[in-house]
Amino acid sequence: MRGPIAGVSAALQPVAHSLLQSVEEVRATLPTLTLEEIWSRPKGIASVGYHVRHAMGSIDRLFTYARGEQLSDEQFGVLVAEADPT
């Protein structure tokens, strides 16, 4: 157990720890893959790259909604580009 995260309410500690662990796992795993592996779509399924970008974008959008804000044009652009390997 890592202990409490400063500035995060007790009710949200499990969520914060889960997000931090996810970041660590992505940072540890992505560098071990080639660009071809990251963007390949075996049998037409979504790529690893898409899932990583989608997770990052989804979290950003959720925090925007949680603040009671609307998505920006930039956030909409990120959403559209999630599956683009460039």
C-alpha positions as CSV (number, residue, x, y, z in Angstrom):
1,M,0.0,0.0,0.0
2,R,1.3,3.4,-0.9
3,G,-0.7,5.4,1.6
4,P,-2.9,8.4,1.0
5,I,-2.4,10.8,-1.8
6,A,-2.3,14.4,-0.7
7,G,-5.2,16.5,-1.8
8,V,-7.4,13.5,-2.7
9,S,-10.5,12.8,-0.6
10,A,-10.6,9.4,1.2
11,A,-13.5,8.3,-1.0
12,L,-11.5,8.9,-4.1
13,Q,-8.2,7.3,-2.9
14,P,-8.9,4.0,-4.7
15,V,-9.6,5.8,-7.9
16,A,-6.4,7.9,-7.7
17,H,-4.3,4.8,-6.9
18,S,-5.8,3.0,-9.8
19,L,-5.0,5.8,-12.2
20,L,-1.5,6.1,-10.9
21,Q,-0.9,2.4,-11.4
22,S,-2.3,2.5,-14.9
23,V,0.1,5.3,-15.8
24,E,3.0,3.3,-14.4
25,E,2.0,0.2,-16.4
26,V,1.6,2.1,-19.6
27,R,4.9,3.8,-19.2
28,A,6.6,0.5,-18.5
29,T,4.9,-1.4,-21.4
30,L,4.8,1.0,-24.3
31,P,8.5,1.4,-24.7
32,T,8.8,-2.4,-25.1
33,L,6.6,-2.4,-28.2
34,T,7.4,-1.4,-31.7
35,L,5.2,1.2,-33.5
36,E,3.9,-1.6,-35.6
37,E,2.8,-3.5,-32.5
38,I,1.3,-0.4,-30.9
39,W,-0.8,0.4,-34.0
40,S,-1.6,-3.1,-35.3
41,R,-5.2,-4.2,-35.5
42,P,-5.3,-8.0,-35.4
43,K,-8.6,-9.3,-36.8
44,G,-9.8,-5.6,-37.0
45,I,-9.8,-5.0,-33.2
46,A,-8.8,-1.6,-31.8
47,S,-5.0,-1.1,-31.4
48,V,-3.1,-0.7,-28.2
49,G,-2.3,2.9,-29.3
50,Y,-6.0,3.6,-29.7
51,H,-6.7,2.3,-26.2
52,V,-3.9,4.3,-24.6
53,R,-5.0,7.5,-26.3
54,H,-8.7,6.8,-25.6
55,A,-8.0,6.2,-21.9
56,M,-6.0,9.5,-21.6
57,G,-8.7,11.4,-23.5
58,S,-11.6,9.9,-21.6
59,I,-10.0,10.8,-18.2
60,D,-9.4,14.3,-19.4
61,R,-13.0,14.6,-20.6
62,L,-14.4,13.1,-17.4
63,F,-12.5,15.7,-15.3
64,T,-13.8,18.4,-17.6
65,Y,-17.4,17.2,-17.0
66,A,-16.8,16.9,-13.3
67,R,-15.8,20.6,-13.2
68,G,-19.1,21.3,-14.8
69,E,-17.4,22.5,-18.0
70,Q,-18.0,21.8,-21.7
71,L,-15.4,20.1,-23.9
72,S,-13.1,22.5,-25.8
73,D,-12.5,22.4,-29.5
74,E,-9.0,20.9,-28.7
75,Q,-10.6,18.1,-26.7
76,F,-13.0,17.3,-29.6
77,G,-9.9,17.2,-31.9
78,V,-8.1,14.8,-29.6
79,L,-11.3,12.6,-29.5
80,V,-11.4,12.4,-33.3
81,A,-7.6,11.7,-33.5
82,E,-7.5,8.8,-31.0
83,A,-7.3,6.1,-33.6
84,D,-4.9,8.0,-35.9
85,P,-1.4,6.4,-35.7
86,T,0.3,9.6,-36.9
